[in-house]
Amino acid sequence: MRVMSMDQEMADIESQTNKKELKDASIFEIANCPITLQFEDIMYKVESKRQQWFINKNREQVEEKTILKGITGTVLPNEMLAILGPSGSGKTTLLTALGGKLGGKLDGTITYNGNKFSNSMKRNLGFVAQDDVHYPHLTVTETLVFTALLRLPNNLTEKEKAMHAENVITQLGLTSCKNTIIGGPFLRGVSGGERKRVSIGQELLINPSLLFLDEPTSGLDSTTAYRIVRMMSEPRRRSIVMTIHQPSSKLFYMFDKVLLLSEGNPLYFGKGSEVIDYFAGIGFPPPLVATNPADFLLDLANGVSSDDHKDEDMIKQALVSAYKSNIKNGLKSEVERSDNHSQDSSNDKQKNSERWATSWWQQFSVLTRRGLKERKNESFSALRIFRVLGVAILSGLLWWKSDTSHLQDQMGLLFAYSGFWGFMPLLQAVFTFPQERTMLEKERSSGMYRLSTYFMSITISDLPLELLLPTIYVLITYWMASLKPTATNFFYTLSVLLLNVLVCQSSGLVLGAILMDPKSASILGQMIMLMFQLTSGFYVQHVPSFIAWIKYLSVSQHAYKLLLGSQYKASDTYPCNSNENGVCLIGDDHAIKMVGLDGQILSVIALGIMLVVFRLIAYIALTRIGVVRK
């Protein structure tokens, strides 16, 4: 397949797409098969540890809290279920469980067309989380196009996928901001409502059979919220499950079914049009003043009713008891009846029978292009470039036209090479996976790409970004410091420094992937690098034997030895006063002798092994992330 650049794709779309084509999206429709969602007696518990300071300071008490308390229901194709309830009632937890993204002590049964959650089911489901997770430096169009390239099947060309993304942009009313970057907490971009619509658009691209949305209308005005929900419900056979805090009355009457929660307890499950009559029938009529049905339900879930004489806890208990008496048994029967419907649906031809929509190479290509576009802004930030140039010029001035008559000074410069370009790539790399974790979990849980393609794309896309600045650094300092002016020596020095950068970056990736905490990883990384530098033979030449073994594991020691070898041979001479001839052999210098100029190949092999092992460990650490339920 011919791989087009993103800029070329955008230009093609702008020039070839008109309003008529955008309105007629039938050629891009992704067929979906109906899904019947059933869940029965869903219970979820979490454990928390509390220190018993007043009894025994060394003793911990494990407490178990029940978040969801036996929730049952069913959602048929073309039905919309709204989960209502006050904050802390368990809405998001239930939605996450139904979407196959919740681990831990989850009891009960959740089936999709009578089958349990599976990897192949991921591509039939869409999940829009409450928190919008996007790459801040990508535009709206780039975000949706990259998603389309990864999630849409191979029977569409790249241009068709890109035009399908453009059509979704038009449907969601994002045309005016399609070339604006998404932005983030410290980067101005689109508004919160527009960012939410981008999140919804990423899921609508695949036309999911079952769509889960967590607070999809937050940040939207009531009119826009109504239009968005109506648009999502237009395709036939699509089931929608959403949590929503306080919908407008116009939006409320769009819901086919309503599930009301209070402290993890179900208070109602049934048709939205019958909810008011149900509560009025059990002694909780709505107020006489016209009110939004959603407001009335939230008041009941909080234990507030028109009867001010009733206690909040008493109201909640009465509602829970009424649910068990009037609704629970009927729901059991409804779930059993829907089994026949789900069995019929499961016999339909399943779309996306394969686990992945695209091949390994396609995923790698798209992720690499996306990574280059996103990370170039951070890698080539003005502050980082200024820091490298500033240190390079300062180093060049400090070692200006140094020669072998100041051998110790030249050795100091070479050690500074390994030190500065050891700490800097390590501290930069520890942030990579912690910052990417939320995005990785989101995209991997939706079955967008393989973990191996993601990891390889990170590795490849970082190369030009991570190696350019140290190359510029060497170009400046090498000639200002008058190191050996031959191409062989220059490229030897540059190659060693770049290898040192890659190994130190790999060690930072390992720490970040294992700890997933940039602060802790940075502190530990600094400690490790400091230990390696102290045992590298520059600061302390007589390292005690019981700790000298660390130098064999030290990246700094191997890099320093190779840098010395890039400039000196044991037979080279330098001016000195300790010899009658006024010259001494460099190989006889005590500081160089302690490090050694021999064993250059062994040091290269050692750094190469570290590079591979560190990357492998980082990959293994990442396997813990992304897919909760398999």
N, C-alpha and C positions, 0 to 999 in steps of 0.2 A: 504493500500500500504506500502511496506517496504521502509523505508527512509534510503538511503545510505548516508554516509558521503562524502563530496566532495573529500577528498583524496582517498577514496576507488573507487569512480566513475572515477577519473582520472587514477588510476592504471588499472582498468578494460579496459578503452578505449585504453590505451597504449599497453596492452597485447593482446587485441582481434582485434584491428583494423589494417589492412594493406592497402597498396596503392590501391590494387584492389577494396577493399570495399569502400574506400573514393571516387574513381572515379565513382563507381556505386551507385548513391544516389537515385535511383528511388524509393526504398522502403520508403524513407523519404520524398518524394515529397508531399507538402501540396497543394491540389487542390485549384485553385482559379477561381472565376467567373469573367467574363469581366465587366469592369466599364467604362461607358462613362461619362466624366466630362464636364459639361456645366456651363459657367459663363457669365452673361449678365449685362452690365451697372454697373460694380462694382465701387463703390465710397466709400472712407474712409476718415473721417475727425477726427482730434484731436483738443482738446482745450488746450490752454496754457494760464496761468495767468502771466501778467506782471505788476510790480509795477510802477505806474506813479509818480516818485519821483519829477519831476519838476512841476507837477500840484497839486497833492494832495497826501501826503505821506500815507494816510489811504485808498486810493482808488486803487482798482485793475482793470485792463483792461483785459477782456477775449478775447483772439484772437482765431480764428478758422482757422486751416490750412488744406487744402485738400491734402491728400497724393496720393490717387488714383482717377483718373478722367475719369470715364466711360469706363471700360475695358471689352471687350466682346471676347469670344472665346469658342472653344470646343476641347476636346482631346478624340479621339476614342481609343478603345482597341488596343494595340500593337503599339501605336504612342508615340513618344518622343517629348515633347515640351520643348524648351530652352527659358528661359526668360533672355534677354540681356538688358544691360543698364549701364550707369556709376553709380558710388557710389551716393546714395541719390535719385535714380530714382524711388524707390518704389518696387524693385524686391522682397526683402524679405517680405515686408508687403503683397504683393499680394500672394506670396507663402503661407504665414502663414494663410491668409484668405481662400485660396482654401483648405488648409489642416485642416480647422475647428478649428484653434487655436487662432483666433483673435476675441477679443471683441471690444466694443466701437461702434461708429457710422458707422456701415458698411451697406451700401445700395446696392441694386441690388439683383440678385438671383444666387445662386450656387446650382447645383443639381448633384447628382450621380445616374445615371440610372433613371433620372427623379424624384428622391426623395431627400428631404433635408437631411442635416447632422444629424445623429443620433448616439446614443451610440453603437448600433449594427454595425454601419458602421466602427467604429474605428478599428476593428480587420481585416478589409479588406484593411486598409490604412497603409502605412509606411511613416514615416517622419524623415528625417535626418537633424537636425539643423546645422547651420554654426559652432556654438561653440560645441565642443565635451564634453559631460558631462558623466563622469564615476567615479566609486569609485577608488581612486588612489592606494589602497593597494591590489586590486584584480588583478590576472593575466589575460592575454587575454583569456585563456581557461575558467577560472572561470567566467569571465564577460559574455561570450557568453553562457556557460552552464546554469548559473542562469537565463539568459534571456529566453533560450529555455524552461526551466522547468516552467517558468511563462506564456509564450505566446503560446506555442504549445498545441494542444488539447489533451484530455485525451485518445484518441484512440492510442496514442503512449506511450510506457513505458518510464520510466526515462532513461534507458540505450539507447533507440532509440533516445530520445531527445538529450542526451549528444553526441551521435555519429553524429547526424545531425549538431550539433554545430561544431564538429570536421571537418565535411565535408565543412562547410562554411569557416572555418579557412584555409583549403587547397585551396579552390577556390579563396580566397582573397590574397593568398600568405603570410599568417601570420604564417606559420609553424615554421620558425626559431625563432620567438619571442613569441610563444604561452605560454611559461612558465615564461615570463617576466611580471612584474607588470605594470599596465597602467601608474602609476606615475602622477605627478601634477606639479604645479609651483615650489614647494620646495622639490619635491621628484623625483628623476631620474627614468624614466621608458622607455617605447617605444617612438619612434620618433613621430613627429606630423603627418606624413603621415600614419604611422601604426595605430595611434589613430583614424584617420579619417576612415580608413578601418574597424576598430572595430565597429565604429558607423554605418557604412553601413551594416556590417554583422549582427548587432542586428535587423535590419529591414528585411534583406533578409531571416532571419530564418523562417519567417511566409509566405514567398512567396506572398507578398501583391499584390492585383489586381491593386492598384494605389499607386505609389511611388513618394513622394515629397522629393527633395534634395536641400538643400541650400548650394551652393558653394561646391559640393562634391569633386572637383578636387583640392581644395586648399591644398598646401603642397605636391602635387604629381608631379612627372615629367610627361612630355607629353605622354610618352609611357605607363606608369602605369595608367595614367588617361584614356587613350583610352581603355586599357584592362578592367578596372573596369567598365566603362560605357557600353562597349560591353557586358560584362558578365551580367550586370543588365538588359539589354534589350533582352537577349536570350529567356527567357520563353515566350511562346505565350500568347496573350490576356492581357499582363501587360501594363498599361499606365504609363508613366514616365513624371513628370513635374519637371524641375530643373532650378534653377538660376545659372548662370555661368558668371564670369566676363570677362575672356579673353581666350576662348578655342583655341586650335590649329586648323589649317585649316583641318587637318585630322579628328579631333573630330567634327568640325562644320558640316561637310557633313554627319554625322551620324544622325543629328536632322531632324525629319520629319517636324516639324513646329518650327517657330521662332516667338517670341513676343519681339518687341523692345520697350523699355520705355525710356522716357526722362521727368524728373520732374513730374512723375505721369501720363503723357500723352502717349497713345499708338501711335507709329509711323508706326508699321507694324505688321500684324499677317497673317501668311500664310506659305506656304511651304518654307523650307530652301533653296531648289534648285532654287527658283524663286526670292529670295530677291534682288539679284544684278540687275536682269533685271527690277524689279519694280522701284527701285530708279533711275536707268539709264533712265527709261521711263518718270519719273516726273522731269527730269532735274538735277539729282545728280549722274552722272556716277562715277564709281570707278577710282582711279588714273591709269595712264598708266603703272606704274611700278607694277609688280606682288605683291599682298599684301594679307594678311589673311582677308577673308571676315568679320570676327568678328572685326578686327581692323577698317575696313571701317565703319561698322555699329556703333561702339562706337564713332568714329569721328563725324558721322552725329548726333548722340544723344547728343553730346556735342556742336553742332552747328558749326562744322568744315567741310568744303568741299573743293574740288579742286579749287573752285572759291574764291580766297582770297578777292574779293571785297565785298562779302556779309557779313553782320553783323551776329553774332551768334544768337541773338534773332530773326532776320529776317528768318534765316534758320530754326530754330525750329518752328516758326509759319507756315512757308510754308509746313513743313513736317506734322504738325498736321492737317492743312487744306487738304492736299493731302490724308491723311488717312481717314478723314471724307468723302471726295468725292469719293474715289476709293475703299475703303475696308469696311467701317463700315456697309453699307447697305447689302453688300454681306455676311458679318458675321452673320447678323440677320437671313438671309435665311438659312445659313449653320446650325445655332443653331436649327432652326425649323426642318430642314431635319434630324438632328441627334436625334430629339425627337423620331422618329419611331424606330431608332436603339436602343436607350436606353430603350424603352418600351419592345422591344423584349428581351434585355439582362436581364431586371428586372424579366422576367418570368422564367429565369433559376433558377435552384436550388441554393439557397443562402447557402454559407458555414457559419459556426459559427453563426447560428441563435440565439444562446444564447449569452448573453452579456459577460459572463466571460468564458475564455478557461479552467480554472481550478477551483476546489472547494475552499471554504473558508479555509479549513484545509490545503490543498496543498499550497495555497498562503502563509498562516501563517508559515508553515514549511520551505518553501524555503526562505522567507524573514528573518526568524529568523536565519537560518544558514548563510545567506549572511551577516546579521548584525553582528553576532559574529565574522566572519572572518575579516570584515572590521574594526570594532571598537576596536578590541582587540589591534591593533597596537597603537591606540591613548590612550586608557585607561591604557595600560601597557607600556607606553613610558618610556624610561630611566629617563627622567627629572621628570615625575610625580612620579615614584617610589622613586627616590632619595629625592624628596620633602617630601613625606609621611614618609619615613624612617628617614630622618633628623629631622623632627619635632617630631616624636615619640621618638627618642633617646634623643633629647634635653629635651623634656617634662619629660621623665623618669629620667634623671639626675637632673632636677630642683626639682622634687618631690621625689627624691630618699628616699625610706623607710620612707615616711611620715606616721604619725599615728594620732590618734584622739587628741593627745596633741596639735597638730597644726591643729585644726578643720577648721580654715579659709583657710589654705593652701589646705586641701583636697577639700573643697568646690570650691576653685579656679580651681583645676584640673578638677572637674566635669563640671564646667561652661566652661572651655576651650574645653572640649569634644564637648559640644553642639555648641560652637562658631565656632571652626575650621571646624567641620563637618556640619556646617550650610552654611557657606560661600562657601566652596570648591565645594560641589555638585551643589549648585545653580549656581555659576559662570561657572561651566563646562556645565550645562544643557542648559543655555541660547543660546549656540552656536549650539545646536542640530538641530533644525528645520530651522534656517536661513541658515545653511550650506547645509541642505538637500533639501531646497526649489526647486532649479533648477532641481535636480534629481526627486523630487516628482512630479513637474509639467510635466516633460518629460514622466515619466512612467505612471502617472495617465491619462494624455491626450491620451495615446495610448491604454487605457483600459487594462492595464497589471494586475492590482489587485485592490481590494477594499480598501478604506481608512481605514476601521476598521481593516483589516488584517495588514496593514502597521503600524498602531498605536499600536496594540497589540504586534506585533513583536518587535517594538522599546522598549516597556515596558518590555517584557520578556528577550530580548537579553541584555538589560542593567543591569539586576539584578546581574548576576555573576560578571560582570565587575565593577559595582559600589559598591558592598558589600564586595569584597575581601580585598581591601586596608584598609577600616576602621576596618575590622576584624583584620588584621595584626597590625594596629595601637594600638588597644585595647590590643592585646596579648603582645605587647612590654611594653606599659606604665602601664598596670594594675598591673603587678607583680613587676615592678621596683618601683612603688609608694607604694607598700604594701597595696593596698586596700584589703577589706575583702577576705581572701583566701578560699572561698567556691565556689563550682560549681554553687550553686543557685545564689549567688550574682554576680558571673562573668557573667553568661549567662543572668541574668536580665539586667546588665549594657550593655552588648553587644547588646541585643535585642532592648533596648531603643535607643541606638546610631544608629543602623541600621534603625529603624523606623524614626528617625530624619533625616537620610540621604535621605530616600525615599521621605519624605514630602518636604524637601528643594529642592531636585531634581525636584519634581513635580512643585513646585513654579517657578523654573527656566524654565521648559518647557512651563508653562503658559506665562511667560513674553516673551520668545522667539517666541512662536506661535502667540501672539497678535501683538507684535511690529515688528517682523521679521528684527530686527536690533540689532546685538550682542552688539554693543557699548552702545546704549540707554538702552537695557535690562539689561546690566551689571550695569550701573549706578543706574537705578531704583531699581534693586535687592539689591545692596549694601545699598541703603537708607532704604529700607524696613527691611532688616536684622538688620541694626544698630538700627532702631527704636524699633524692637522687643527685641533686646538685652538690650537696655537701660531701657526698661520697664519690664524686666524679674525678677527684684527684687535683682539682684546681685550688680549692681553699685549704684542704688538709692533705698533705702529701704523705704523711705517715699515719694512715688509717689503721686502727687496731685490727688485728686478724679476726677477732670474734665478730666484727661487723663489716669487714672488708668484702664479704660475699655479696653485699647489696649492690656493689658496682656492676656485677654481671647482669643484674636486672634493671640497671639504671639506663634510661633512655639518654639522659644527659651525658653519661660517661662514654657511651658508644658514639654519640653524635660529636662529642668533643674530640675523641680520638680520630674520627674520620676527618674532621675539620683541620686538625693538626696535620694529618696525612695529605690533605689537599694542598698544603703550602710547603711542607718540609719533607726532606729525606734525611735519613740518619747520617749520610755522608756530606750533607750541606754544611757550610761553615758560617760563622757570624763573628763580628768583632768582639774581643774580650780582653781583659787585662790579666787574666790568670795564666796566660801562655806566653812563652818567649816570642812566638811569631805574631802575637796579637790577635790570633784567630782561634776559635774553638769549634769542634764538631757539634752540630745541633743534637746529634744522637747522644752526646755525652752530657747534655744539660740535665740537671737533676730533676727538674719539674717535668720535662718531656720524657725522661727515662721512666718516671713513676707511672705515667699514662701509657707510654709505649707507642711507637710508630708501626710496629708489626701487628699482624692480626686484623688488617683492614677488611679483608673478605669476611672474616668471622663476625665483625661488628655489623657489616651490611646484612649478613644472614640473620643475626640476632634481631636487628630492627625490623627486617622483613617478617620474621616469625611473630614479633610483637604486634605488627600491623594486622596480620591475618587473625591472630588469636583474639586481640581486642575487638575487632569487628565481629567475629563469630560470637563472642560472649555478649556483645551488645544486641545482636540479633536474637539470641536465645532469651535474653532478658525481655525483649519486646514481645515475645510470644505470649506473655501473660496478659497482654493488653488487647482490647478490641472486640473479642467475641465472648459474650457472657454465657449464652445458652447455645448449645450445638445440637 
